[in-house]
Amino acid sequence: MSEDTKKAPEQKFGDQVQETQNSFINSDYIIKSHELIQQGFAVYLLSQGTNTPYKGSRGHLDASNDVRELTDMFLKYGANSNIGIILKDSGLLALDVDRHTPDKNGLQTLKQLGITPNFDDAVVETSPRNGIHVFYRVPDDLDVTKLKRNIGAGLELVTDKITVAPSVKGGVAYKHFGKSFSEANLMPDWLIELVSNVATSGNTQTGRVPKYSVKERWQMVLNGFTEGERNLQCTSISGYLLRLGIPTKVAYEIVDLVNSRSSSPLADKEINTIFRSVYEREKRRLLGGQ
């Protein structure tokens, strides 16, 4: 046997080892997971191509924001494991918009509610089944534990954990669009109102009812916004005043006055953003829900 022949198996094995190492180092899943940790998220792994935890693992309960711990998990389970992030206490949540069937289309549900959202500047991921995950920052004084999860047909608020790109399910990948998670837009007022209102008649969802009564709204005018509900109350009083037909400038002055009477007022920039958003929504409503 020649010397070259003797060395061939060893060379082939070395190539395989090098190829495995390169594959691991260049894994999009690992690179993305490290980026997420840098953004402040705890990351967990799921079985490749699924949303199912690996056998013997604890799924999201194993989530870590330690690069070394996560690298050990990838070494144990595989470099192309699906990845998820913990949303709880992260300051981030997601609106899950399903588009699976005509009877379960979240965009159609929003349209029926008179809401035409613009996701162009949002942080968006598409799911393997043609769904949309829109990520938002949570206002500082908004308690997500009190918000509705099941909003309507094809609409869900996700506040605990979620699978993210570049994960794959059924051979189709999640895809990320727009900015990074850390640059997500503030939760819009229409969504805050939508997930804060009780909208039931028996067991059937029929439409939204105000979160605050007329009496409660005028108590805001007298006493200012309540700590822990400032964004919700600002949204509510802004819409209420505009729907009464009060001139826009006067309505804004009243909202600004209410804020000034609050024990912990919102920043002027936040008041402007909320009021402008409510104004645009009311303008669309007057034009026929466009």
Protein Blocks (a to p, Z undefined) as FASTA:
>chain_A
ZZklmmmmmmmmmmmmmmmmmmmmmpmklmmmmmmmmnopacddddehiabdcehiahjm
lgccbfklmmmmmmmnopkbccdddfehnlpacddddffbmklcfklmmmmnopacdfkl
pccdddfkopacddddddfklcfklpcfblbghiacdfkbccddfbdeehiacddehjdf
klpccddfklmmmmmpccdehjacfbdcdfbdfklmmmmmmnopaehilmmmmmmmmmmm
mmnopafklmmmmmmmmmmmpmbdcdfklmmmmmmmmmmmmmmmmnooZZ
